[in-house]
């Protein structure tokens, strides 16, 4: 087999998404029929003269996997009769029922030693949709070369090599799942969850929802399984390893990024959050450290979904990365879908500036009060008008006035569509100027804050108030007037 130019393959597949995105599939009912759209996309790959035959095969395999995932996920398209289990299934390259039955038959072959953990994993496996989206219990001795990577807000993160690797393909003839470890070394990330003996039922209920979600949507960081360190009894979450976080990516690439690329990044993150919200779930800790990037696939995902805080969070406290937290979270009103939308605004600002919001402030009571009183980051010179307006709507002090994530996605799609359709707009012609912003090399982490229920009603600062210098020494809005 000749060398495959994976970048060319991904570009070809991305072009198909752009065509679909721009509603260019207008012939007959191609755009509304999943199977016809798939055949149309395959023909486009076959007709692509820039790809070799091996590259075309790889691209076809990619869109076939995506097609099967969408059919099973959304229960759309034509069904087929499976000759092995006698069920009518949606997938064409495998049978979703055969995979689920295979996993159920192996329930007796493994145990974590904890009934709650076992039940958690079994529930996830019984709703598996795709061969490479399966959660497992992984014996600790299957992991090698474990090395410390980073210290998170409440957990340590490690890298490791998984000897067997995760499942990636269903073999219909042998009626078995195949593993990546038979092909290549699988690098993973381990996130320490601590000793779950202290976890209550609500933690396991939430964990169950989030694990199912992470293996349901490709927009979230894939959880491959759970393991336990026998030396201390701590449980660990096993996840795919990505190249970098949004925070580090912006630190390294900010000066080279054009606005079209910034908008694509923001759009990917908003799309990910949309899928979380349509399930009625809240992330609660969105920040640039848990938005991850895979260069190989040009793919952005949201991580730390459901496992971002401590198991035994103190009563009356609030957990998060303070500069990204909505003002109402400091006043005892808790988290909501609108709180996540506020965090999206902070991420949009960071994407525009390359800096963490309020980087020149300590994450403390003073900053929380300033945010409640309406302080927001200064708009970066050169920010496109539509992008700026959307961002400002998302960081409104009143949660009820922030747009729903579906509206945010729709407006961002319109901005992105203008670029893909090559509409000549001022939107994409300005470069970002951050020379007037104060920078800081300090990386802010999520923490537990106990401010009590601050008796201040969140407000939007006036234009004059917002012009007050944003420095730690500035007596912004007469900070203590309410106390």
PyMOL commands that set and color helices and strands:
alter all, ss='L'
color gray80, all
select helices_A, chain A and resi 6-21+34-46+53-74+96-105+107-109+115-126+140-142+180-182+196-198+201-214+246-256+259-277+288-290+295-297+322-324+327-330+337-353+365-372+385-394+399-401+405-420+426-428+463-466
alter helices_A, ss='H'
color red, helices_A
select strands_A, chain A and resi 80-81+88-89+136-137+143-151+156-162+167-171+176-179+186-194+223-228+235-240+244-245+291-294+299-302+318-320+447-449
alter strands_A, ss='S'
color yellow, strands_A
deselect
rebuild
show_as cartoon
